[in-house]
Structures are given as structure tokens and as C-alpha cells.
Amino acid sequence: MKKQQFRRFILDSVPVAMVTMDADLKITSFNIRAEELTGYAAHEAIGQPCHMILRSSRCENDCPLQTVASSMESATGLEGEIVDRFGDHVPVRIGTAAIESDDGSFVGYLEVIEDISRQKEMEREKHNFISMVAHDMKSPLIAIGGLINRLKKEQTCKGNEKLQEYLRVIGDAEARLESLAQEFLEYSRLESSQLNLQQSETSIEELLQKVTEIHRPRAEEQKIDLSCECKPLPAIKADADRLHRVFTNILDNAIKYSPEKAEVTISVKETDQEIVIRFKDQGWGIADEELPYIFDAFYRADAKEKSTGHGLGLAAVKAIVRQHGGRVSVTSTPGKGSVFTVRLPKEEKPL
């Protein structure tokens, strides 16, 4: 097989669109996946300026190729849209890199484009389903709650202890369902970035101390040694209420899944770009096979104690931290405990 044929075979075998451009941003190669994605044949695309064929949403103001040209650094995981020859908008994930000759001189660009239409469709379906279920649950629950309260006040019910007990059980179930519906709604808004953060100057140190003191009585009941090793930190722009929920959810799990006389420690360190918060416990730990899914919505890891949540707590943690431009991760050793790490940027970052 000739060198040119072999090169073409490689380009056409990869499952993503691959396009190369010269230094003037004119297309020099165009594989089969690029043809399928854009609707243009290779002979139509080659020689054309890339913006005429790809018509990406990033072409005008945020062209990744310009970034590569100025810094010579590759970029990956950039999301955007292209408009194919039929006018359809296709969501894509883009990676770019510079092409250099054998002597190291710059000769052009490589762009790898992945069609993420199905992924985005599934995200929309999940969001729509959660939102629909939550809204459809709210109305009948409000009616049930109102009728329960009216029945409790009826004279025929007041003297009937068994009936009052039934109404109490029904009322508790209604309250749990309403709480679940509210969690669904809030998580749906978080995932779709529809929940606007109310950002202001926030002291992470004060927020962590507040969360620690709130949880201290519960920790003492379980004979758990809870400590917060905080030090003075610069204030950052953040939504204090949302971060309070993040820290509460993580700390609540640390206490819930720790045995008596265990230690739960919160520590903070500062880097040039981030504030790093670690929640370390000596609980049951998380199995290796479960770690990749621990932040997924509705996922609940196996634990020695019965879990009472809905699997949305850590999913909300990830969504809130991500909206702040940060990251959350976990390491764990079964039988020894877990460490949840939240990284928050000192300055606002675009999502």
C-alpha cells in the first residue's frame, strides 16, 4: 500500500471527523466522517476556507484554531455547533492541534470533530423527564396535603385515634413525596444551568465553620470526632447558599456512613488558582467499581447502612461545583474511608 493510500485509510478508519488545514486555514484533507457530518464531499471541501465548510458557532468570536496559532497549544473537549450544508445545526465536541514539519516549523492545523447529537438528545430527554415528573407530582401532592389537613380538623376524625394515625402516616408519605418532587425540580434546573447563581464575596472559611457547627451535635450523638482545620482564606465570588448545600451534602454523607468513634476531618489549602477543600472520613468506603458513578443522578452505592436518600445529593454537588467553574472528585478505600475534594477557582471561570 502506498504511503498516501495508507494515510487515507487511517483517516477514514477513525470514528470521528478529521480535517486538516494549511497555515491560511484552507482545508487540505477531509475524511469520510467529515463528509458525513457536514454533507460536503472531500473534493468540495478541499481548498475551501474552513469556516465556509464547517460553519462552526466558534468561528467568529472563539475560534480554537486562532488559539492554537497564537500559543501552539492543543485544545480538547470544546463544545459548539456546526451548520451542515442543509442548514441543520449539529452539536459537536472539538479538539485542535498544530501540525509541524520535521524541522519543527508550523505548517497547519488538525481539527477533530465529534458529533454529540445523541448525547445532547439524551441530556434533554433526561432533563425533560425529570422536570415533567416533578411538575406532574406537585399538583396532586398539594391537593392531598390540603385534604389531609382538613380531615384532621373534622369533628368525626378528632376522636378517632386510629384514623388520626392513618392521616399522620399519609401526611408523612405526602411530605416525603413533595420533598422528592422539589429535589427533582432543583436538580433539573442545576443540570440545565437554569438556576442562576447569586454570587457575592464569600468566605469559604466562615462557611465551612458554620456547616461544621451545624453538624457537630449529630456527630457527637454518633461519637464521631468532627474537626475543621480551616485557616484564613481570600474571599471568592460564589453563591454561599449553594456552596452551603455542597458542603452539607458531603459532610452529611461522611457522618452517615462512618462508624462510632471515627474521625471526620475538613481541611483547606490554597494554591495560586484554587481553593481546595478536603472532606476525609473513616467510613465504610466506596468500592472501586462504584467510584466512576458516585456523582451520577439516582445512583446509590452499596453501604452497610440502609440509604434513605434519592441518589441526587452528590449529583447536585457536582452540578453546583461545576457551575462555579470548579471540580469535585473522590478517592476511597473500602473499609478505611473516603476523601471528597472540592476545588473552587479564586476567579470566575467560564463553564
C-alpha positions in Angstrom: 0.0 0.0 0.0 1.3 3.4 -1.0 2.1 6.0 1.7 -0.7 8.3 0.6 -3.2 5.4 0.4 -2.2 4.2 3.9 -2.7 7.8 5.2 -6.1 7.9 3.7 -7.0 4.5 5.1 -6.1 5.7 8.7 -8.0 9.0 8.3 -11.2 7.1 7.1 -11.0 4.4 9.8 -11.3 6.7 12.8 -14.8 7.1 14.1 -14.7 11.0 14.2 -14.4 13.7 11.6 -10.8 14.8 11.0 -10.0 17.9 9.0 -6.5 19.4 8.3 -5.9 23.0 7.2 -2.9 24.8 6.0 -1.5 27.9 7.7 -4.1 30.0 5.8 -6.9 27.9 7.2 -7.7 26.3 3.9 -8.8 22.6 4.1 -6.1 20.2 2.9 -7.8 16.8 3.9 -11.3 15.8 4.7 -12.1 12.2 5.9 -15.3 10.2 5.4 -16.7 11.1 8.8 -16.2 14.8 8.0 -18.2 14.2 4.8 -21.0 12.5 6.7 -21.0 15.2 9.4 -21.1 18.2 7.1 -22.8 16.9 3.9 -19.9 18.1 1.8 -17.7 15.7 -0.3 -14.0 15.8 0.2 -13.4 17.3 -3.3 -15.9 20.1 -2.5 -14.2 20.9 0.8 -10.5 20.7 0.0 -9.1 24.1 -0.9 -12.0 26.0 0.8 -11.6 28.2 3.9 -12.6 26.0 6.9 -15.2 28.5 8.1 -17.0 28.1 4.7 -17.4 24.4 5.2 -17.6 23.8 8.9 -19.6 27.0 9.8 -18.9 26.5 13.5 -20.5 28.6 16.2 -17.0 29.3 17.4 -15.7 30.6 14.1 -16.3 34.3 14.6 -15.5 35.0 18.3 -13.9 32.0 19.8 -12.0 30.1 17.1 -9.9 27.4 18.6 -7.6 27.4 15.7 -6.6 31.0 16.4 -5.7 29.9 20.0 -3.5 27.1 18.6 -1.8 29.6 16.2 -1.1 32.1 19.0 0.0 29.7 21.7 0.9 26.5 19.7 -1.0 24.5 22.4 -3.7 22.0 21.5 -7.2 22.2 22.9 -9.7 19.4 23.6 -13.2 19.0 24.8 -14.5 22.2 23.3 -18.3 22.1 22.6 -20.1 24.1 20.0 -22.2 23.7 16.9 -21.6 23.4 13.2 -24.2 24.0 10.4 -24.1 21.4 7.7 -24.8 22.1 4.0 -28.5 21.5 4.6 -28.8 24.1 7.3 -29.1 21.7 10.2 -27.3 22.6 13.5 -25.2 19.7 14.8 -23.8 19.8 18.3 -20.1 18.8 18.3 -17.1 18.4 20.5 -13.9 19.8 19.0 -10.2 19.1 19.5 -7.5 21.1 17.7 -3.7 20.8 17.4 -0.9 22.4 15.4 0.8 20.4 12.6 4.6 20.8 12.4 7.1 19.7 9.8 10.1 17.5 10.6 12.2 20.6 11.5 9.5 21.9 13.9 8.2 24.7 11.8 4.4 25.3 11.8 2.6 24.2 8.6 -1.1 23.9 9.5 -3.8 22.7 11.8 -5.6 19.4 12.7 -9.2 19.6 13.9 -11.0 16.5 15.3 -14.8 16.9 15.4 -17.1 14.5 17.3 -20.9 14.5 16.7 -22.5 14.6 20.1 -26.1 14.9 18.9 -27.2 11.7 20.6 -25.6 12.7 23.9 -27.3 16.1 23.9 -30.6 14.5 23.0 -30.3 12.1 25.9 -29.4 15.1 28.2 -32.5 16.9 27.0 -34.7 13.8 27.5 -33.4 13.3 31.0 -34.0 17.0 31.9 -37.5 17.0 30.3 -38.4 13.7 32.0 -37.3 14.8 35.5 -39.0 18.2 35.1 -42.2 16.6 33.8 -42.4 14.1 36.7 -41.7 16.8 39.3 -44.3 19.2 37.9 -46.9 16.4 37.5 -46.3 15.3 41.1 -46.6 18.7 42.6 -50.2 19.5 41.8 -51.8 16.2 43.2 -49.5 16.4 46.3 -50.7 19.9 47.1 -54.3 18.7 46.9 -53.6 15.6 49.0 -51.8 17.7 51.7 -54.7 20.2 51.8 -57.3 17.4 52.2 -55.3 15.7 54.9 -55.2 18.9 57.0 -58.9 19.4 56.5 -59.7 15.9 57.6 -57.6 16.2 60.7 -59.8 19.2 61.8 -63.1 17.3 61.2 -65.0 16.5 64.4 -65.6 12.9 63.3 -61.8 12.4 62.9 -60.6 14.2 66.1 -61.9 11.5 68.5 -60.8 8.6 66.3 -57.2 7.7 67.2 -56.8 5.0 64.6 -58.0 7.4 61.9 -55.6 10.1 63.2 -52.8 7.7 63.0 -53.7 6.8 59.4 -53.8 10.5 58.5 -50.4 11.0 60.1 -48.8 8.2 58.1 -50.4 9.5 54.9 -49.2 13.0 55.7 -45.6 11.8 56.3 -45.7 10.0 52.9 -47.0 13.1 51.2 -44.3 15.2 52.7 -41.6 12.8 51.5 -43.0 12.8 48.0 -43.2 16.6 48.0 -39.5 16.7 49.1 -38.6 14.3 46.3 -40.5 16.4 43.7 -38.7 19.5 44.9 -35.3 17.7 44.6 -36.2 16.6 41.1 -37.0 20.2 40.1 -33.9 21.7 41.6 -31.6 19.1 40.1 -33.3 19.6 36.7 -32.5 23.3 36.9 -29.0 22.7 38.1 -28.2 20.2 35.3 -29.6 22.5 32.6 -27.8 25.6 34.1 -31.1 27.3 34.5 -30.5 28.0 38.2 -28.8 31.4 38.3 -26.2 31.6 41.0 -26.5 34.6 43.4 -22.8 35.3 43.6 -21.2 37.6 46.1 -17.9 37.9 48.1 -17.9 34.6 50.1 -15.7 33.5 52.9 -15.1 29.7 52.4 -13.5 29.6 55.9 -16.6 31.0 57.6 -19.0 28.8 55.5 -17.1 25.6 56.5 -17.1 26.6 60.2 -20.8 27.2 60.0 -21.5 23.9 58.4 -19.3 22.1 60.9 -21.1 23.6 63.9 -24.5 22.7 62.5 -23.4 19.0 62.1 -21.4 18.8 65.4 -24.4 17.7 67.6 -25.2 14.9 65.2 -21.6 13.8 65.1 -21.4 13.8 68.9 -24.5 11.6 69.1 -22.6 9.1 67.0 -19.4 9.6 69.0 -17.7 10.9 65.9 -14.8 13.3 66.2 -15.6 16.1 63.8 -12.9 18.8 63.2 -12.5 21.7 60.7 -8.8 22.6 60.1 -9.5 25.9 58.5 -7.2 28.9 58.0 -7.7 32.4 56.8 -8.5 32.4 53.1 -9.2 35.1 50.5 -12.9 35.6 49.8 -14.1 34.4 46.4 -17.1 35.2 44.2 -19.6 32.4 44.9 -23.2 31.6 45.8 -22.9 31.0 49.5 -26.3 29.2 49.8 -25.4 26.8 47.1 -21.9 26.1 48.4 -23.5 25.6 51.9 -25.6 22.8 50.3 -22.4 21.3 48.7 -20.6 21.1 52.0 -23.6 20.0 53.9 -24.3 17.1 51.4 -20.7 15.8 51.6 -20.4 16.2 55.4 -23.8 14.6 55.9 -22.7 11.5 54.0 -19.3 11.4 55.8 -21.1 11.3 59.2 -23.9 9.0 58.0 -21.5 6.3 56.7 -19.0 6.4 59.5 -19.0 4.1 62.5 -18.8 5.2 66.1 -15.5 6.8 67.3 -14.4 7.5 63.8 -12.9 10.8 62.7 -14.3 13.2 60.1 -11.9 16.0 59.1 -12.3 19.1 56.9 -9.1 20.7 55.7 -8.4 23.5 53.3 -5.4 24.6 51.3 -4.8 27.4 48.8 -3.0 27.4 45.5 -2.3 30.2 43.1 -5.5 29.5 41.2 -7.8 27.5 43.5 -9.1 26.9 47.0 -9.0 23.1 47.7 -11.4 21.7 50.4 -11.0 18.1 51.5 -13.6 16.1 53.5 -11.9 13.0 54.9 -13.8 10.3 56.8 -13.1 6.8 58.2 -16.3 5.3 57.0 -17.2 2.2 55.1 -15.6 3.5 51.9 -16.7 3.1 48.3 -15.8 0.1 46.1 -13.6 0.7 43.1 -16.2 -0.3 40.6 -18.7 2.2 42.0 -16.4 5.2 42.1 -16.9 6.3 38.4 -20.7 6.6 39.0 -20.8 8.1 42.5 -21.8 11.6 41.2 -24.4 10.2 38.7 -28.1 11.2 39.4 -30.1 8.5 41.1 -27.1 6.3 41.7 -26.7 5.0 45.2 -23.6 3.0 46.2 -24.0 -0.1 48.4 -23.4 0.7 52.1 -23.5 -1.2 55.3 -26.3 1.0 56.5 -29.6 1.4 54.6 -29.6 4.5 52.4 -32.6 6.8 52.7 -31.8 9.4 50.0 -32.8 9.5 46.4 -29.4 9.5 44.8 -29.5 13.2 44.0 -27.3 14.7 46.7 -23.9 14.1 45.1 -25.3 14.8 41.6 -26.3 18.2 42.9 -22.9 18.7 44.5 -21.2 18.1 41.1 -23.6 20.4 39.3 -23.2 23.3 41.7 -19.4 23.0 41.8 -19.3 22.8 38.1 -21.4 26.0 37.8 -18.9 27.7 39.9 -16.2 26.7 37.4 -14.8 24.1 39.9 -14.3 20.4 40.2 -15.2 17.7 42.7 -13.6 14.3 43.0 -13.4 11.3 45.4 -10.8 8.7 46.4 -11.8 5.8 48.6 -10.5 2.6 50.2 -13.2 0.1 51.2 -13.2 -0.4 55.0 -10.9 2.6 55.6 -12.8 5.7 54.4 -13.2 8.3 51.6 -11.8 11.7 50.7 -14.0 14.1 48.8 -12.2 17.0 47.3 -13.8 20.2 46.1 -11.7 22.7 44.0 -13.1 26.2 43.6 -11.4 28.8 41.4 -10.3 32.1 43.0 -11.6 33.9 40.0 -14.7 33.2 38.0 -14.2 30.8 35.1 -16.5 30.3 32.1 -18.3 27.0 32.1 
